[in-house]
Amino acid sequence: MDIQQILRGDTSRILIEARLRPVQGTRFQPTGFPDLGAATYMGPDGRNMLLVESAQSMANRLEAVMWDSERKQLIAPLDRLPYVRVESPDGQMITASVLEAHRLNSPYILEGRDQNNNRFIETIKKHLAASPNVVDLAKFLMRYDPNALLHGVFFSQKELANGRWRLPRVVSAFIEADNVYPAMSGGVKLDHVNPKGSTSEERGAKGSASEERGAKRGASEGRGHVPFARQEFTSDRITAYFNIDVAQIRGFCLPEVVEDLLVTMALFKIRRFLQGGLRLRTACDLTVIDLTVTHPAGWEFPADAELETALGDRIYQVARLDVFADPAVTRLVYGE
């Protein structure tokens, strides 16, 4: 696994494609959007396309593979990596930077207080200069949460350089389907106790307007028979796309071993997601049928065991450079 060759060469991106298919049958359920539903669109060649999983959702899923929900901490291969942990005054975990949608920009983190009773937002102001500087921002993120360095962050508060501290994603991903056709179905939620869904008072007024109003209100409350429509899709090609921006990593001006760690982390996350994170929804359970590195040409995706070993080595090496916070887990208290 020669990541150094990529980092020291002129490659600007690592591009990866994974062909997917449903585990069973042919139908699958895509992500949906408020007031839009499924994101269907026409491709350049006139074929019907479908966004199965958005870039923002994929970022959340790639972060989720790092977290051990039972132990409430990072998984074992990553347990030396820095992150910010927020707890209640009685010591119960509330959240962590790797779980928050906006990472270090979470209000629970910004307003959380350290052992000296200082808000974390003051720590940010202390470490970063008044004017935005990508290199300094990268060093700060590397110190407190390298995950935020990979998946981006946007400090929108006016008191933080007027909201100009932001970093786009180094790792971006999405899943789309080609040549799709809708598969319409539906069903009924049955109520054997009260099929019409009316209340006891309104059931006494047979045929009245109050009975109709009661039925509508009952349905909104879960009473009565409730019919529903369901839209799924079929496709002859479902593909997950991953993009690791190597040029952006170089632009952080971090030590070579840190750059190596970031690329190894990104590859590790992608590998773990493809191996165990593909049940996206109840009716969207997918499996990998082919995995290809499309750029750089001839480069092969490392095996899981190789990545895990390399990741442990890189974390150990970087920890010796005084790049990480000490202790690695920054604990904050949120609430009265």
QUITADA-V105745 format. One record per pair of residues at least 12 apart in sequence whose C-alpha atoms are under 8 Angstrom apart, sorted by the first residue. I is the first residue (numbers start at 0). J is the second residue. Records with the same first field share a line. If there is no record, write none. Layout:
# QUITADA-V105745
I: J ; J
This chain:
# QUITADA-V105745
0: 301 ; 305
2: 259 ; 262 ; 263
3: 259
6: 245 ; 249 ; 258 ; 259
10: 245 ; 246 ; 295
11: 244 ; 245 ; 246
12: 242 ; 243 ; 244 ; 245 ; 246 ; 294 ; 295
13: 242 ; 243 ; 244 ; 245 ; 292 ; 293 ; 294 ; 295
14: 240 ; 241 ; 242 ; 243 ; 292 ; 293 ; 294 ; 295
15: 240 ; 241 ; 242 ; 290 ; 291 ; 292 ; 293 ; 294
16: 238 ; 239 ; 240 ; 241 ; 290 ; 291 ; 292 ; 293
17: 238 ; 239 ; 240 ; 287 ; 288 ; 289 ; 290 ; 291
18: 236 ; 237 ; 238 ; 239 ; 287 ; 288 ; 289 ; 290
19: 236 ; 237 ; 238 ; 239 ; 285 ; 286 ; 287 ; 288 ; 289
20: 236 ; 237 ; 285 ; 286 ; 287 ; 288
21: 283 ; 284 ; 285 ; 286
22: 284 ; 285 ; 286
23: 284
25: 233 ; 234
26: 182 ; 231 ; 232 ; 233 ; 234 ; 282
27: 231 ; 232 ; 233 ; 282 ; 283 ; 284
28: 51 ; 230 ; 231 ; 232 ; 280 ; 282 ; 283
29: 49 ; 50 ; 51 ; 52 ; 231 ; 232 ; 283
30: 50 ; 51 ; 52 ; 53
37: 49 ; 50
38: 50 ; 51
46: 177 ; 178
47: 177 ; 178 ; 179 ; 180
48: 175 ; 176 ; 177 ; 178 ; 179
49: 175 ; 176 ; 177 ; 179
50: 173 ; 174 ; 175 ; 176
51: 173 ; 174 ; 175 ; 176
52: 173 ; 174 ; 175
53: 172 ; 173 ; 174
54: 171 ; 172 ; 173
57: 171 ; 172 ; 173
58: 150 ; 170 ; 171 ; 172
59: 98 ; 100
60: 272 ; 276
61: 268 ; 269 ; 272
62: 97 ; 98 ; 146 ; 268
63: 97 ; 98
64: 268 ; 271 ; 272 ; 276
65: 77 ; 97 ; 268
66: 97
76: 307 ; 310 ; 311
77: 310 ; 311 ; 314
79: 314 ; 315 ; 318 ; 327
80: 144 ; 145 ; 314 ; 323 ; 327 ; 328
81: 141 ; 142 ; 143 ; 144 ; 145 ; 323 ; 324 ; 326 ; 327 ; 328 ; 329
82: 95 ; 96 ; 97 ; 143 ; 144 ; 145 ; 146 ; 327 ; 328 ; 329
83: 95 ; 96 ; 97 ; 103 ; 108 ; 143 ; 144 ; 328 ; 329 ; 330 ; 331
84: 96 ; 328 ; 329 ; 330 ; 331
85: 107 ; 108 ; 111 ; 330 ; 331 ; 332 ; 333
86: 330 ; 331 ; 332 ; 333
87: 332 ; 333 ; 334
88: 332 ; 333 ; 334 ; 335
94: 107
95: 108
96: 108 ; 144
97: 144 ; 146 ; 147
101: 152 ; 153
102: 147 ; 152
103: 144 ; 147 ; 152
104: 152 ; 153 ; 154 ; 155
107: 333
108: 120 ; 331 ; 333
110: 333
111: 331 ; 332 ; 333 ; 334
112: 331 ; 332 ; 333
113: 329 ; 330 ; 331 ; 332
114: 330 ; 331
119: 331
124: 159
126: 139
127: 139
129: 159 ; 160
130: 160
131: 160 ; 163 ; 164
132: 164
133: 166 ; 251
134: 250 ; 251 ; 252 ; 253
136: 164
137: 251
138: 251 ; 253 ; 322
141: 322 ; 323
142: 322 ; 323 ; 324
143: 323 ; 324 ; 327 ; 328 ; 329
145: 261
148: 166 ; 168 ; 169
149: 168 ; 169 ; 170 ; 261 ; 265
150: 167 ; 168 ; 169 ; 170 ; 171
151: 165 ; 166 ; 167 ; 168 ; 169
152: 165 ; 166 ; 167 ; 168
153: 165 ; 166
169: 242 ; 243 ; 244 ; 245 ; 247 ; 248
170: 241 ; 242 ; 243 ; 244 ; 265
171: 241 ; 242 ; 243
172: 239 ; 240 ; 241 ; 242
173: 239 ; 240 ; 241
174: 237 ; 238 ; 239 ; 240
175: 237 ; 238 ; 239
176: 234 ; 235 ; 236 ; 237 ; 238
177: 234 ; 235 ; 236 ; 237
178: 234 ; 235 ; 236
179: 232 ; 233 ; 234 ; 235
180: 232 ; 233 ; 234
181: 230 ; 231 ; 232 ; 233
182: 230 ; 231 ; 232 ; 233
183: 228 ; 229 ; 230 ; 231
184: 228 ; 229 ; 230 ; 231
185: 226 ; 227 ; 228 ; 229 ; 230
186: 226 ; 227 ; 228 ; 229
187: 224 ; 225 ; 226 ; 227
188: 223 ; 224 ; 225 ; 226 ; 227
189: 223 ; 224 ; 225
190: 222 ; 223 ; 224
191: 223
192: 223
193: 222 ; 223
194: 222 ; 223 ; 224
195: 214 ; 217 ; 222 ; 223 ; 224
196: 213 ; 214 ; 215 ; 216 ; 217 ; 218 ; 221 ; 222 ; 223 ; 224
197: 210 ; 211 ; 213 ; 214 ; 215 ; 216 ; 217 ; 222 ; 223
198: 213 ; 214 ; 217
201: 213
241: 269
243: 262 ; 265
245: 262
248: 261
256: 313 ; 316 ; 317
257: 313 ; 317
259: 313
260: 310 ; 313 ; 314 ; 317
263: 306 ; 309 ; 310
264: 310
266: 306
267: 303 ; 306 ; 307 ; 310
270: 303
271: 303
273: 286 ; 287
274: 287
